[in-house]
Amino acid sequence: MPHDAGRVRAYPLRNVAAADAAGAMAKYLQGKDLEARLTYDAVTNTEFVSACPAVRERVGDLLAGRGIA
């Protein structure tokens, strides 16, 4: 679990399956050497991110910038 990952942020998604978004985000974060725990709920199409505040914010910005959150 990432250090300072006490909070989980939920990102309801549209226009993409949460499983696909979580997989792509995991690859992106790994390539940037950023730590996060990503899970998703297929029924509500929501991605959950547990990470330090800066990484949670980056994930939110990336999802919003692509119009999927």
C-alpha positions as CSV (number, residue, x, y, z in Angstrom):
1,M,0.0,0.0,0.0
2,P,1.4,3.4,-0.9
3,H,2.6,5.6,1.9
4,D,0.1,8.3,3.0
5,A,-2.7,6.3,1.3
6,G,-5.2,6.7,4.0
7,R,-8.0,7.8,1.8
8,V,-9.7,6.2,-1.2
9,R,-11.3,8.3,-3.9
10,A,-14.1,7.0,-6.1
11,Y,-14.3,8.0,-9.7
12,P,-17.7,7.1,-11.4
13,L,-16.9,6.6,-15.1
14,R,-18.7,7.1,-18.3
15,N,-17.8,6.2,-21.9
16,V,-15.3,3.5,-20.7
17,A,-15.5,0.4,-18.7
18,A,-14.0,0.7,-15.2
19,A,-12.0,-2.4,-15.7
20,D,-10.4,-1.0,-18.8
21,A,-9.7,2.3,-17.2
22,A,-8.1,0.8,-14.1
23,G,-5.8,-1.4,-16.2
24,A,-4.7,1.5,-18.4
25,M,-4.2,3.7,-15.3
26,A,-2.2,1.1,-13.6
27,K,0.2,0.8,-16.6
28,Y,0.5,4.6,-16.8
29,L,1.3,5.0,-13.1
30,Q,3.8,2.1,-13.2
31,G,5.5,3.8,-16.1
32,K,5.8,7.0,-14.1
33,D,7.0,5.1,-11.1
34,L,4.0,6.2,-9.0
35,E,2.4,4.0,-6.4
36,A,-1.3,3.5,-6.1
37,R,-3.8,0.8,-5.4
38,L,-6.5,0.7,-8.0
39,T,-9.7,-1.3,-7.9
40,Y,-13.1,-1.0,-9.6
41,D,-16.7,-2.0,-9.4
42,A,-18.1,-3.1,-12.7
43,V,-21.7,-2.8,-11.6
44,T,-21.5,0.9,-10.8
45,N,-18.7,1.4,-13.3
46,T,-16.5,3.1,-10.7
47,E,-12.8,3.2,-10.3
48,F,-11.3,3.4,-6.7
49,V,-7.9,4.9,-6.1
50,S,-5.9,4.6,-2.9
51,A,-2.7,6.7,-3.1
52,C,-1.0,9.8,-1.8
53,P,-3.0,13.0,-2.4
54,A,-0.8,14.1,-5.3
55,V,-1.3,10.8,-7.2
56,R,-5.1,10.8,-6.5
57,E,-5.3,14.3,-7.9
58,R,-3.3,13.3,-11.0
59,V,-5.6,10.3,-11.6
60,G,-8.6,12.5,-11.3
61,D,-7.1,15.1,-13.7
62,L,-6.3,12.4,-16.3
63,L,-9.8,10.9,-16.1
64,A,-11.6,14.2,-16.3
65,G,-9.3,15.4,-19.1
66,R,-10.4,12.5,-21.2
67,G,-14.1,13.1,-20.4
68,I,-14.5,9.7,-18.8
69,A,-15.0,10.8,-15.1
